[in-house]
Amino acid sequence: MFGIIRPCRHRLSEAMRTEWMAHLCGLCLALRGDHGQFARAATNYDGLVISVLVEAQSPADEGANSWRRTAGPCPLRGMRTASVAKGEGARLAASVSLVLASAKMRDHVADGDGVLARRPVAAAARRVAAKWDRAGARTGADLGFDTAVLVDAVERQAGIEALAGAGTSLLTVTEPTETATAAAFGYTAVLAGRPGNKAPLEEAGRLFGRLAHLLDAVEDLAEDAESGAWNPIAATGTGLAEVRRLCDDAVHGVRLALREVDFASKSRSRLAHVLLAHELERAVDRAFGTASCGHTGHSGHDGHSGHTGVVGLATAGGRQDGSPQGAFGPPPVMPPDQMPPGRTPPGAPPEPPRRGRQRGLIAGCAVWATLFCTCQVCCRDPYFDPWDGTRREGWCHKCDCDNCDCSGCGDCCNCCDCCESCDCCDCGCDCGC
């Protein structure tokens, strides 16, 4: 799984989590249905935004059955059935995901990352990338979407990077990605029958692509410097303060563009608003090491603004004095009974192991294999360590808001001046926006 939008389950209401998973599973199953099991490897968190946008713009009078179907048991859902997204939105998301995943694969091959540095593996990866390009083009053609603009952007990227050097604008390097995502976002308006939304969605997509490219570069900066791989920030000599400014401006631009989009209804646009107006800001904070819980730090909670602009990037908590300060103010202390499984409040002693007999190596391995094969390690929250009984958090439930205090409304409402009301949180709290 890759992508910059990774919403924490503690920040989404139950209804929002269900809807988000419906689009994620719908994307995965659309990839399998059109292109086979292996294509499911292209499932990513950002691709589902395409499916979300199509559904949010589609006529509100269409029944729920036209957008959902019941999928069979899946190991990643603990062998449970689920209602998943279907239709043209999921297929468009699958087409875009395949083409962009092939671009990401080519990028790793060009950089010689990991096993892809070996010629036989790199050759196989190039064949898979070419196959995904063709597969994405077929699905796109069925929907009337020409993926050539995506492929052209991918092919131009290498040439632009080869010419980039000290003093080159970062926006020159991110242009192909911006062009590709703008085309994908814009076509959701055509597919949903709202051509008037195409221009603002293209603008939102362009800035989304800029963010995706820049945040990927920020997260890979240290690793690329160590391995000698090409990185746009290092190659152009751009300071991190300037990169952060570009990211913050892009987040603000996405919010402004969304204001111009005519969605089918406010209720249908909630998830799109949460992902693109709120989670993008969190993605920036996470990449720059300034992430914190959005439930505190906004005006109306502790008097501080939730937007910090350029901050100290090299400190552990986001402040230059080394104190534990996040992008949204000091991290709150969560009551012990509300802490996520396996975590304890700051300064508290670690949770003791669950009482019971400690298993030996062989017995523990056998129990662990059972947990893994029944997907409890992935999907159960919490499960218990097979050796010492410690409460563990399922892999699919891990999140990035360790200090999230949701005691007020059950969810973290990250409200800001882009909202007209707090109902995007779907939790009934009043965040004063």
C-alpha positions as CSV (number, residue, x, y, z in Angstrom):
1,M,0.0,0.0,0.0
2,F,1.3,3.4,-0.9
3,G,-0.1,6.9,-1.0
4,I,-0.1,10.2,1.0
5,I,-3.6,10.0,2.3
6,R,-3.7,7.6,5.2
7,P,-6.5,8.6,7.5
8,C,-6.3,7.3,11.1
9,R,-9.3,5.3,12.2
10,H,-9.5,7.4,15.3
11,R,-10.1,10.5,13.2
12,L,-13.0,9.0,11.2
13,S,-16.4,8.2,12.5
14,E,-17.7,4.7,12.1
15,A,-19.8,5.8,9.1
16,M,-16.7,7.5,7.5
17,R,-14.5,4.5,8.2
18,T,-17.0,2.1,6.6
19,E,-17.3,4.4,3.5
20,W,-13.5,4.8,3.2
21,M,-13.0,1.0,3.3
22,A,-15.8,0.5,0.8
23,H,-13.9,2.6,-1.7
24,L,-10.6,0.9,-0.9
25,C,-12.0,-2.6,-1.3
26,G,-13.9,-1.5,-4.4
27,L,-10.6,-0.3,-6.0
28,C,-8.9,-3.6,-5.1
29,L,-11.7,-5.7,-6.4
30,A,-12.0,-3.6,-9.6
31,L,-8.3,-4.3,-10.2
32,R,-8.8,-8.0,-9.7
33,G,-12.0,-8.1,-11.8
34,D,-10.5,-6.3,-14.9
35,H,-6.8,-7.3,-14.7
36,G,-6.3,-10.4,-12.5
37,Q,-5.1,-11.1,-9.0
38,F,-1.6,-9.7,-9.4
39,A,-3.0,-6.3,-10.4
40,R,-4.3,-5.9,-6.8
41,A,-0.7,-5.0,-5.9
42,A,-1.5,-1.6,-7.5
43,T,-4.1,-0.8,-4.8
44,N,-3.2,2.4,-3.1
45,Y,-4.7,4.9,-0.7
46,D,-4.6,7.9,-3.1
47,G,-6.3,6.0,-6.0
48,L,-9.5,5.6,-4.1
49,V,-10.0,9.4,-4.1
50,I,-11.0,9.1,-7.8
51,S,-13.7,6.7,-6.8
52,V,-14.8,9.0,-4.0
53,L,-15.0,12.0,-6.3
54,V,-17.1,10.2,-8.9
55,E,-19.6,9.1,-6.3
56,A,-19.7,12.5,-4.6
57,Q,-20.7,14.2,-7.8
58,S,-23.1,11.6,-9.1
59,P,-26.9,12.3,-8.9
60,A,-28.2,12.0,-5.4
61,D,-31.4,10.4,-6.5
62,E,-29.7,7.2,-7.6
63,G,-30.2,4.4,-5.1
64,A,-27.4,3.1,-2.9
65,N,-27.6,-0.2,-4.7
66,S,-26.2,1.4,-7.8
67,W,-22.9,2.3,-6.0
68,R,-22.5,-0.7,-3.6
69,R,-22.3,-4.4,-3.8
70,T,-21.7,-7.1,-1.2
71,A,-18.2,-8.6,-1.7
72,G,-17.4,-12.1,-0.5
73,P,-15.1,-13.0,2.4
74,C,-11.6,-11.6,2.1
75,P,-8.5,-12.6,4.2
76,L,-7.6,-8.9,4.7
77,R,-11.1,-8.3,6.3
78,G,-10.7,-11.3,8.6
79,M,-12.7,-13.5,6.2
80,R,-15.8,-11.2,6.5
81,T,-18.1,-10.0,3.8
82,A,-18.4,-6.2,3.2
83,S,-20.3,-3.6,1.2
84,V,-17.8,-2.3,-1.4
85,A,-17.9,0.4,-4.1
86,K,-18.6,-0.6,-7.6
87,G,-19.2,0.9,-11.0
88,E,-17.4,3.4,-13.2
89,G,-15.8,5.3,-10.3
90,A,-14.0,2.2,-9.0
91,R,-13.0,1.2,-12.5
92,L,-11.6,4.7,-13.3
93,A,-9.7,4.5,-10.0
94,A,-8.3,1.1,-11.1
95,S,-7.2,2.4,-14.5
96,V,-5.4,5.4,-13.0
97,S,-3.8,3.3,-10.2
98,L,-2.4,0.8,-12.7
99,V,-0.7,3.5,-14.8
100,L,0.6,5.5,-11.9
101,A,1.8,2.3,-10.1
102,S,3.7,1.4,-13.3
103,A,5.3,4.8,-13.1
104,K,6.3,4.2,-9.5
105,M,7.8,0.9,-10.4
106,R,9.8,2.4,-13.3
107,D,11.1,5.0,-10.9
108,H,12.3,2.4,-8.5
109,V,14.0,0.5,-11.3
110,A,15.7,3.7,-12.5
111,D,17.0,4.4,-8.9
112,G,18.1,0.8,-8.5
113,D,16.2,0.4,-5.2
114,G,16.6,-2.8,-3.3
115,V,16.3,-6.0,-5.4
116,L,15.5,-3.9,-8.4
117,A,19.2,-3.1,-8.7
118,R,19.6,-6.6,-10.1
119,R,19.2,-6.8,-13.9
120,P,16.9,-9.8,-14.1
121,V,14.6,-8.4,-11.5
122,A,14.6,-5.0,-13.1
123,A,13.8,-6.5,-16.5
124,A,10.9,-8.4,-15.0
125,A,9.7,-5.2,-13.3
126,R,9.8,-3.3,-16.6
127,R,7.7,-5.9,-18.3
128,V,5.1,-5.7,-15.5
129,A,5.0,-1.9,-15.7
130,A,4.5,-2.1,-19.5
131,K,1.7,-4.6,-19.0
132,W,0.0,-2.4,-16.4
133,D,0.2,0.5,-18.8
134,R,-1.7,-1.4,-21.5
135,A,-4.2,-2.8,-19.0
136,G,-4.9,0.7,-17.6
137,A,-5.3,2.0,-21.1
138,R,-7.9,-0.7,-21.9
139,T,-10.0,0.1,-18.9
140,G,-9.7,3.8,-19.5
141,A,-10.8,3.4,-23.1
142,D,-13.9,1.5,-21.9
143,L,-14.8,4.6,-19.8
144,G,-13.9,7.1,-22.5
145,F,-10.7,8.2,-20.6
146,D,-7.5,8.5,-22.6
147,T,-4.6,7.4,-20.4
148,A,-2.1,8.6,-22.9
149,V,-1.8,11.8,-20.9
150,L,-0.7,9.8,-17.9
151,V,1.7,7.7,-19.9
152,D,3.1,10.8,-21.6
153,A,3.7,12.4,-18.2
154,V,5.5,9.3,-17.0
155,E,7.7,9.3,-20.0
156,R,8.6,13.0,-19.7
157,Q,9.5,12.7,-16.1
158,A,12.9,11.0,-16.7
159,G,14.0,13.6,-19.2
160,I,13.0,16.5,-16.9
161,E,14.9,14.9,-14.0
162,A,18.0,14.4,-16.1
163,L,18.1,18.1,-17.0
164,A,17.3,19.4,-13.5
165,G,20.1,20.8,-11.4
166,A,20.9,23.4,-8.8
167,G,18.6,26.3,-9.3
168,T,15.9,24.4,-11.2
169,S,12.5,25.1,-9.8
170,L,10.9,22.2,-8.0
171,L,7.7,22.9,-9.8
172,T,9.4,22.1,-13.1
173,V,10.2,18.7,-11.8
174,T,6.7,18.1,-10.4
175,E,4.9,19.2,-13.6
176,P,4.4,15.8,-15.2
177,T,2.9,14.4,-12.0
178,E,0.6,17.5,-11.7
179,T,-0.5,17.0,-15.3
180,A,-1.4,13.4,-14.8
181,T,-3.3,13.8,-11.6
182,A,-5.1,16.9,-13.0
183,A,-6.4,14.8,-15.9
184,A,-7.6,12.0,-13.6
185,F,-9.4,14.4,-11.2
186,G,-10.9,16.3,-14.0
187,Y,-12.4,13.3,-15.7
188,T,-14.3,12.4,-12.6
189,A,-16.6,15.4,-13.4
190,V,-17.2,14.1,-17.0
191,L,-17.9,10.6,-15.7
192,A,-20.4,11.9,-13.1
193,G,-22.1,14.1,-15.7
194,R,-21.0,17.4,-14.2
195,P,-18.7,18.9,-16.8
196,G,-18.9,22.3,-15.0
197,N,-16.7,20.7,-12.2
198,K,-13.9,19.8,-14.5
199,A,-11.9,23.0,-14.2
200,P,-11.9,23.2,-10.4
201,L,-11.2,19.5,-10.0
202,E,-8.3,19.7,-12.5
203,E,-6.9,22.5,-10.3
204,A,-7.3,20.3,-7.2
205,G,-5.7,17.4,-9.0
206,R,-2.8,19.4,-10.2
207,L,-2.0,20.6,-6.6
208,F,-2.7,17.1,-5.3
209,G,0.0,15.7,-7.7
210,R,2.4,18.4,-6.6
211,L,1.9,17.4,-3.0
212,A,2.3,13.7,-3.7
213,H,5.6,14.3,-5.6
214,L,7.0,16.6,-2.9
215,L,6.0,14.6,0.1
216,D,7.5,11.5,-1.5
217,A,10.7,13.4,-2.0
218,V,10.7,14.6,1.6
219,E,10.1,11.2,3.1
220,D,12.9,9.7,0.9
221,L,15.4,12.5,1.3
222,A,17.6,10.8,4.0
223,E,17.4,7.4,2.4
224,D,18.2,8.8,-1.1
225,A,21.2,10.7,0.3
226,E,22.6,7.6,1.9
227,S,22.1,5.4,-1.2
228,G,23.0,8.1,-3.7
229,A,19.6,7.9,-5.4
230,W,18.3,11.0,-7.3
231,N,16.0,13.2,-5.2
232,P,14.4,16.4,-6.6
233,I,15.0,18.4,-3.4
234,A,18.7,17.6,-3.2
235,A,19.2,17.9,-7.0
236,T,17.7,21.3,-7.2
237,G,19.2,22.5,-3.9
238,T,15.8,23.6,-2.5
239,G,15.7,24.2,1.2
240,L,13.1,22.4,3.3
241,A,11.5,25.6,4.4
242,E,10.7,26.4,0.7
243,V,9.4,22.8,0.2
244,R,7.2,23.2,3.2
245,R,5.8,26.5,1.9
246,L,5.0,24.9,-1.5
247,C,3.2,22.1,0.3
248,D,1.2,24.4,2.5
249,D,0.2,26.5,-0.4
250,A,-0.9,23.4,-2.3
251,V,-3.1,22.3,0.6
252,H,-4.7,25.7,0.7
253,G,-5.2,25.7,-3.1
254,V,-6.9,22.3,-3.0
255,R,-9.4,23.6,-0.4
256,L,-10.1,26.7,-2.5
257,A,-10.7,24.5,-5.6
258,L,-13.1,22.3,-3.7
259,R,-15.2,25.3,-2.8
260,E,-16.0,25.7,-6.6
261,V,-17.1,22.0,-7.1
262,D,-20.8,21.3,-7.3
263,F,-21.2,18.1,-5.4
264,A,-24.5,16.1,-5.6
265,S,-25.2,16.9,-1.9
266,K,-23.4,17.8,1.3
267,S,-23.8,14.3,2.8
268,R,-22.3,12.7,-0.3
269,S,-19.3,15.0,-0.4
270,R,-18.3,14.5,3.3
271,L,-15.6,11.8,2.6
272,A,-14.1,13.8,-0.3
273,H,-14.0,16.8,2.0
274,V,-12.3,15.0,4.8
275,L,-9.7,13.4,2.6
276,L,-8.8,16.4,0.5
277,A,-9.4,19.3,2.9
278,H,-8.2,17.7,6.1
279,E,-6.1,14.6,5.6
280,L,-3.8,16.4,3.0
281,E,-2.7,18.8,5.8
282,R,-2.0,15.8,8.0
283,A,0.0,14.2,5.3
284,V,2.2,17.3,5.1
285,D,2.6,17.4,8.9
286,R,3.5,13.7,8.9
287,A,6.1,14.0,6.2
288,F,7.8,16.9,7.9
289,G,7.7,15.3,11.4
290,T,5.2,17.8,12.8
291,A,2.1,15.5,13.0
292,S,-0.1,15.6,16.0
293,C,-3.8,15.1,16.9
294,G,-6.0,17.6,15.2
295,H,-8.6,17.6,18.0
296,T,-6.5,20.1,19.9
297,G,-4.6,23.1,18.8
298,H,-7.4,24.8,16.7
299,S,-9.0,28.0,17.7
300,G,-11.8,27.2,20.1
301,H,-9.8,24.3,21.8
302,D,-6.6,25.6,23.2
303,G,-6.3,29.0,21.5
304,H,-3.5,28.0,19.1
305,S,-3.8,27.9,15.4
306,G,-3.7,24.5,13.8
307,H,-1.5,25.8,10.9
308,T,2.1,26.4,11.8
309,G,3.6,27.1,8.4
310,V,7.3,26.4,8.3
311,V,8.5,24.8,11.5
312,G,11.7,23.3,12.9
313,L,12.1,20.1,10.8
314,A,15.0,18.5,12.6
315,T,13.5,18.3,16.0
316,A,11.7,15.2,17.4
317,G,8.4,16.9,18.2
318,G,8.3,19.7,15.7
319,R,9.8,22.5,17.8
320,Q,13.3,23.9,17.6
321,D,13.7,23.8,21.4
322,G,13.1,20.1,21.4
323,S,10.0,20.2,23.5
324,P,7.1,17.8,22.6
325,Q,5.2,20.3,20.4
326,G,3.3,19.1,17.3
327,A,1.8,21.1,14.5
328,F,-1.4,21.5,16.5
329,G,-0.1,22.5,19.9
330,P,1.1,20.3,22.8
331,P,0.1,16.7,22.7
332,P,-2.8,16.0,25.0
333,V,-2.7,13.4,27.7
334,M,-5.2,10.6,27.0
335,P,-7.0,8.8,29.8
336,P,-5.4,5.3,30.3
337,D,-8.7,3.5,29.6
338,Q,-8.9,5.2,26.2
339,M,-5.4,4.6,24.9
340,P,-5.0,2.4,21.8
341,P,-4.1,-1.3,22.5
342,G,-0.4,-1.7,23.4
343,R,0.1,2.0,24.2
344,T,0.3,3.8,27.5
345,P,0.1,7.5,28.5
346,P,3.4,9.5,28.7
347,G,5.2,8.7,31.9
348,A,3.0,5.7,32.7
349,P,4.6,2.3,33.3
350,P,4.2,-0.2,30.5
351,E,1.1,-2.4,30.5
352,P,1.8,-5.7,32.2
353,P,1.4,-8.8,30.1
354,R,-1.9,-10.6,30.3
355,R,-1.8,-13.2,33.0
356,G,-1.3,-16.7,32.0
357,R,1.2,-19.3,31.2
358,Q,4.1,-18.1,28.9
359,R,4.4,-20.2,25.8
360,G,7.7,-21.7,24.6
361,L,9.2,-21.2,21.2
362,I,7.5,-24.0,19.4
363,A,4.0,-23.5,21.0
364,G,4.3,-19.7,20.4
365,C,5.2,-20.2,16.8
366,A,2.3,-22.5,16.3
367,V,-0.2,-20.0,17.8
368,W,1.3,-17.2,15.9
369,A,0.9,-19.1,12.6
370,T,-2.7,-19.7,13.5
371,L,-3.2,-16.0,14.2
372,F,-1.5,-15.0,10.9
373,C,-3.4,-17.6,8.8
374,T,-6.7,-16.5,10.2
375,C,-5.8,-12.8,9.6
376,Q,-6.2,-11.9,13.2
377,V,-2.7,-10.3,13.1
378,C,-3.9,-8.0,10.4
379,C,-7.6,-7.4,11.2
380,R,-8.2,-8.1,14.8
381,D,-7.9,-5.1,17.2
382,P,-6.6,-6.0,19.6
383,Y,-5.1,-9.5,19.4
384,F,-2.8,-11.0,22.1
385,D,0.8,-11.9,21.6
386,P,1.1,-15.7,21.4
387,W,4.2,-15.8,23.6
388,D,3.5,-13.4,26.5
389,G,-0.1,-12.4,26.1
390,T,0.6,-8.7,25.5
391,R,-2.2,-6.8,23.8
392,R,-1.1,-5.9,20.2
393,E,-2.7,-3.6,17.6
394,G,-3.7,-5.3,14.3
395,W,-1.5,-4.3,11.4
396,C,-4.5,-2.8,9.5
397,H,-5.5,-0.8,12.5
398,K,-2.2,1.0,13.1
399,C,-2.4,4.8,13.0
400,D,-0.4,7.9,13.4
401,C,-2.3,9.7,16.2
402,D,-0.7,8.2,19.3
403,N,-1.9,11.1,21.4
404,C,-5.4,11.5,20.0
405,D,-7.9,12.6,22.6
406,C,-11.3,11.6,21.2
407,S,-13.1,11.8,24.6
408,G,-15.1,14.8,23.5
409,C,-17.1,13.4,20.6
410,G,-15.8,9.9,19.8
411,D,-13.7,11.1,16.8
412,C,-11.1,13.8,16.1
413,C,-12.7,16.7,14.4
414,N,-10.0,18.5,12.5
415,C,-12.0,21.7,11.6
416,C,-10.5,24.8,10.1
417,D,-11.5,27.9,8.3
418,C,-12.2,25.9,5.1
419,C,-15.3,24.4,6.7
420,E,-18.7,26.0,6.9
421,S,-19.8,23.5,9.5
422,C,-18.5,20.6,11.5
423,D,-20.7,18.0,10.0
424,C,-17.9,16.7,7.8
425,C,-16.7,15.0,11.0
426,D,-20.1,13.2,11.4
427,C,-19.7,13.1,15.1
428,G,-22.0,15.8,16.4
429,C,-19.3,17.9,18.0
430,D,-18.9,21.7,17.8
431,C,-15.4,22.7,16.7
432,G,-16.3,26.3,16.3
433,C,-15.8,26.5,12.5
